[in-house]
Amino acid sequence: MSNLADESVAPLELNITGPIHTTLHPDGSATLVFGGRGISLFPPGTIVLTTGRSVVELDAEGEVISLTNMGFEEDLCVALAG
């Protein structure tokens, strides 16, 4: 992962091995479960490296209802900013 706006910042090498399980509910809402090491774009506007289990609940419009991280998380935007 690289910061294309600032080439002086060293790129990050990430081992992303975790699965994402998505459950679509009849009402249009969804549950996303991230396991292991993964990249989450929740909350919107962020890029977060998660290790462990993260659960994101979305309403029918795709808005975040809840976000629960059970493990480590790192804001990659901060890391890429240098």
C-alpha positions in Angstrom: 0.0 0.0 0.0 1.5 3.4 -1.0 0.8 7.0 -0.5 0.7 8.3 -4.1 0.4 11.9 -3.0 3.7 11.8 -1.1 6.3 9.4 -2.6 8.8 10.2 0.3 6.6 8.0 2.6 7.8 4.4 2.5 5.1 2.0 1.2 3.5 -0.5 3.7 3.7 -4.2 3.1 0.7 -5.9 4.7 0.0 -9.6 5.1 -3.8 -9.7 4.6 -5.0 -13.2 5.1 -8.3 -12.9 6.9 -11.7 -13.8 5.3 -14.7 -11.6 5.2 -18.1 -13.2 5.7 -21.1 -11.2 4.4 -24.7 -11.9 5.5 -27.4 -10.1 3.6 -30.7 -9.8 5.5 -34.2 -9.8 4.0 -34.7 -6.1 5.1 -31.7 -5.0 3.0 -29.3 -4.7 5.9 -26.1 -6.6 6.1 -23.6 -8.0 8.6 -19.9 -8.1 7.7 -17.6 -10.2 9.8 -13.8 -9.8 9.3 -11.5 -12.5 10.7 -7.8 -12.7 11.0 -5.8 -9.8 9.4 -7.9 -7.7 7.1 -8.5 -4.2 5.7 -11.7 -2.5 6.8 -13.1 0.7 5.2 -15.3 1.2 8.2 -16.0 3.7 9.6 -16.3 5.4 6.2 -13.4 7.6 5.2 -10.8 5.4 6.9 -8.6 2.5 6.1 -8.1 0.3 9.1 -5.9 -2.8 9.5 -7.7 -5.2 11.8 -6.3 -8.3 13.5 -8.9 -10.5 15.2 -12.6 -10.3 14.7 -14.5 -7.2 13.6 -18.2 -7.0 13.0 -19.9 -4.3 11.0 -23.6 -3.9 10.9 -25.1 -1.9 8.0 -28.6 -0.7 7.5 -30.5 -1.1 4.2 -28.9 2.2 2.9 -25.4 1.0 3.7 -25.0 3.3 6.7 -23.0 1.9 9.6 -25.2 0.9 12.5 -22.5 -0.6 14.7 -18.8 -1.4 14.5 -17.2 -3.8 17.0 -13.5 -4.7 17.0 -12.3 -7.6 19.2 -8.6 -7.4 18.7 -6.0 -5.0 17.3 -6.6 -2.2 14.9 -4.3 0.3 13.2 -5.4 3.4 11.3 -3.4 3.0 8.0 -4.2 6.6 7.0 -2.0 7.8 9.9 0.7 5.3 8.9 0.7 6.4 5.3 0.8 10.0 6.2 4.4 9.5 7.4 
